Amino acid sequence: MINPKAIEAMQRHLNEALNGCQIESGWPLYQSYRSTFLRFSKEALKIKGKWLRFTTLFDIFIEELRTVMKEYFPKRDEISGPLTNLLRPETIDQIVKKILGTVESIPRSYHIYIPLPAATLGVEEVAFTSDIALIEIHDKEKVPGGYRQRTAIPFSLDSISLEMDKPYLRFASTGYAGTSIDDSAYESALSKFKQFVYLGIMFKFLEKHEVLTSLFFGSPHHEAIPLDLEDPEHLKAHAQLPNNIADLIDRISIVHDFDVMKEVKESGKVGIEKLLHNQLRDPINLLTRKNTDILSAPIRSAVEWAFDANNTENPTVSFIQTCIGLEAILGEDIDQEAPLTATLADRCAYLFGSDSAKRKIIRTNFRKLYSIRSKLVHGRVITLSEEETNFISWGNKVLDGLIRKELASIRE
């Protein structure tokens, strides 16, 4: 529960911000309320900073003000002047209460839906963990948030709806989900998305097709759609996915083995989950562990860096991300006095090398990898030669192998 004095301070600063706000051509001028809004956000972030940023608070403030202005002034582009001259005091008080109510309600619980437009599921739902499921909606009456026909306007609120007969990955998440993909609930969902998709591809449940996309047609447009579980009747927001993820989901399919699918067809949903839980035993074990679990945290971090490294078009960035992934999974409890490269190379060599000759080769390759990394991060080079680019592939294979070994080591 929020301290009443903190609520009182936020309320005072919000009132000051709105009472000092100037409107020009229907738009609030930031400089007119900047200082008082900053004081409000400082108070709010003391309490809710785990789930909110300044930019999120600003979006909430502007959205509530814009909603009221639209209600009272349909042609608000023609409206200018002090807000206190345009709205009644009680209306301004309602805006303050609405903003405070939103802030106080955070963290909120959500289901975040990310589409897989190139995949086919064929059943209504397969749950992998309590937080992660694949769904495909076959009945209009069962569309979360209510079914509505999508409009031709991509950013129209009227178009927010989950589509029929198309698979979605559903992630349980907490925090706040507005219209920015940087909002905390989306961040949590995207973290789980990266882990699930990367491990799904590694364990051959998902397949990534290497095809040219968006070369002539521009970046694909896909949204993450949040369902607020405290208000599940309406979908009120959506956020455009980052370009690399929007491009990726257009190329992901679910791998179908005909013998397995025959058994699945005969056994139904329970059979599907049983088969997939067997196939994805190690990934599911990782994903069901708490984020605070000290054994799984380095693996999660390494998986996310591996995902990023494999889904960027810039080979230099990919190279550095691969190295960070290796450090995440190899670098636990490294003595700060010991040379980093030598320690990591030794750990990698003894994990993979079955004899002294193979360990020597691994050490040599690892030192070469980190020599290239050093040149990049210290600015001595900005691009990779063809020979150096080949080490990306070697580094990725090593990182994948380390992830598999660590997943097996925490197997229950």
Residue pairs with C-beta under 8 A, 6 or more apart in sequence:
2 47
2 104
3 47
6 43
6 46
6 47
7 100
7 104
9 43
10 40
10 43
10 44
10 100
10 103
11 96
11 100
13 36
13 37
13 39
13 40
13 43
14 36
14 37
14 40
14 61
14 96
14 99
14 100
15 92
15 93
15 96
16 33
16 36
16 39
17 33
17 36
17 37
17 40
17 61
18 33
18 65
18 83
18 92
18 95
18 96
19 83
19 84
19 92
20 32
20 33
20 36
21 28
21 29
21 32
21 33
21 65
21 82
21 83
22 28
22 29
22 32
22 81
22 82
22 83
23 29
23 69
23 79
23 80
23 81
23 82
23 83
23 86
24 80
25 77
25 78
25 79
25 80
26 69
26 73
26 76
26 77
26 78
26 79
26 80
28 62
28 65
28 83
37 58
37 61
40 57
41 54
41 57
41 58
44 52
44 57
44 103
45 52
45 53
45 54
45 57
48 103
48 106
50 107
50 184
51 106
51 107
51 174
51 175
51 176
51 184
51 185
52 103
52 106
52 176
52 184
53 182
53 184
55 180
55 182
56 176
56 178
56 180
56 182
56 183
56 184
57 103
59 178
59 179
59 180
60 99
60 102
60 103
60 178
61 99
63 178
63 179
64 95
64 98
64 99
64 102
65 95
68 87
68 91
68 94
68 95
69 76
69 79
69 86
70 76
72 86
72 87
72 91
73 79
73 86
79 86
83 92
84 92
105 230
106 175
106 176
107 174
107 175
107 176
107 184
107 185
108 174
108 175
108 176
108 177
108 185
108 228
108 229
108 230
109 172
109 173
109 174
109 228
109 229
109 230
110 172
110 173
110 174
110 175
110 177
110 185
110 189
110 226
110 227
110 228
110 229
111 144
111 170
111 171
111 172
111 173
111 226
111 227
111 229
112 170
112 171
112 173
112 177
112 185
112 186
112 189
112 224
112 225
112 226
112 227
113 135
113 144
113 162
113 168
113 169
113 170
113 224
113 225
113 226
113 227
114 168
114 169
114 171
114 189
114 193
114 222
114 224
114 241
114 245
114 249
115 163
115 166
115 167
115 168
115 222
115 223
115 249
116 134
116 166
116 167
116 168
116 169
116 249
116 252
116 254
117 166
117 222
117 249
117 250
118 209
118 249
118 250
118 251
118 252
118 253
119 167
119 206
119 252
119 253
119 254
120 167
120 253
120 254
120 256
121 134
121 135
121 136
121 167
121 254
122 136
123 136
123 269
123 272
124 135
124 136
124 137
124 138
124 142
124 269
125 133
125 134
125 135
125 136
125 269
126 133
126 134
126 269
126 272
126 273
126 276
127 133
127 273
128 134
128 196
128 276
128 277
128 280
128 284
128 287
129 284
129 287
129 288
130 172
130 288
131 171
131 172
131 173
131 192
131 287
132 169
132 170
132 171
132 172
132 192
132 196
132 287
133 169
133 170
134 167
134 168
134 169
134 170
134 254
135 167
135 168
135 170
136 165
136 166
136 167
136 168
137 143
137 144
137 162
137 163
137 164
137 165
137 166
138 164
138 165
140 147
140 164
141 147
143 161
143 162
143 164
144 162
144 227
144 232
144 235
145 160
145 161
145 162
145 225
145 227
145 232
145 233
145 234
145 235
146 161
146 233
146 234
146 235
147 161
147 162
147 164
148 158
148 159
148 160
148 161
149 161
150 159
150 161
150 163
151 158
151 159
153 159
154 221
157 236
160 225
160 235
160 236
160 237
160 238
161 235
162 168
162 225
162 235
167 254
169 193
169 196
169 197
171 188
171 189
171 192
171 193
173 185
173 186
173 188
173 189
173 192
173 226
174 184
174 185
174 188
175 183
175 184
175 185
175 187
175 188
176 183
176 184
176 185
177 183
177 184
177 185
177 186
177 226
177 228
177 237
177 239
178 237
178 239
179 237
179 238
179 239
180 186
180 239
181 190
181 224
181 239
181 240
181 241
181 242
183 239
185 226
186 224
186 226
186 239
189 224
190 224
190 242
190 245
191 300
191 304
192 287
193 245
194 303
194 304
194 307
194 308
195 283
195 286
195 287
195 300
195 303
195 304
195 307
196 283
196 287
197 206
197 248
197 252
197 307
198 303
198 304
198 306
198 307
198 310
199 280
199 282
199 283
199 286
199 287
199 303
199 403
200 206
200 280
200 283
201 207
201 208
201 252
202 283
202 400
202 403
202 404
203 279
203 280
203 282
203 283
204 255
204 279
205 254
205 255
205 276
205 279
205 280
206 252
206 253
206 254
206 255
207 252
207 253
207 254
207 255
208 248
208 251
208 252
209 251
209 252
209 253
210 251
211 251
213 220
213 247
213 250
213 251
214 220
214 247
219 243
219 246
219 247
220 243
220 246
220 247
220 250
221 240
221 246
222 240
222 241
222 245
222 246
222 249
222 250
223 238
223 239
223 240
223 241
224 238
224 239
224 240
224 241
225 235
225 238
226 235
226 237
226 238
226 239
227 235
228 236
240 246
241 249
244 311
244 312
245 311
247 311
248 311
260 275
263 271
263 275
264 271
264 272
264 275
267 274
277 284
281 411
282 404
282 407
282 408
282 411
283 407
285 407
285 410
285 411
285 412
286 296
286 299
286 300
286 303
286 407
286 410
289 295
289 296
289 410
291 297
291 300
295 410
296 410
298 328
298 329
298 331
298 332
298 406
299 329
299 403
299 406
299 407
299 410
301 325
301 328
301 329
302 325
302 326
302 328
302 329
302 399
302 402
302 403
302 406
303 325
303 403
304 325
305 321
305 322
305 324
305 325
305 328
305 399
306 321
306 322
306 325
306 396
306 399
306 400
306 403
308 321
309 318
309 319
309 321
309 322
309 325
309 392
309 396
309 399
310 318
310 396
312 318
312 321
315 384
315 389
315 392
316 376
316 382
316 383
316 384
318 392
319 372
319 373
319 376
319 384
319 388
319 389
319 391
319 392
319 395
320 373
320 376
320 377
322 392
322 395
322 396
322 399
323 369
323 370
323 373
323 395
325 399
326 344
326 348
326 395
326 398
326 399
326 402
327 340
327 344
329 399
329 402
329 403
329 406
330 344
330 347
330 348
330 402
331 340
331 344
334 340
334 343
334 344
335 343
340 370
341 366
341 367
341 370
342 367
344 366
344 370
345 362
345 363
345 366
345 367
345 370
346 363
348 362
348 363
348 366
348 398
348 402
349 358
349 359
349 360
349 362
349 363
349 366
350 359
351 401
351 402
351 405
352 358
352 359
352 362
352 398
352 401
353 359
353 360
353 361
353 362
362 398
365 391
365 394
366 398
368 391
369 391
369 394
369 395
372 384
372 388
372 391
374 380
375 381
376 382
376 384
384 392
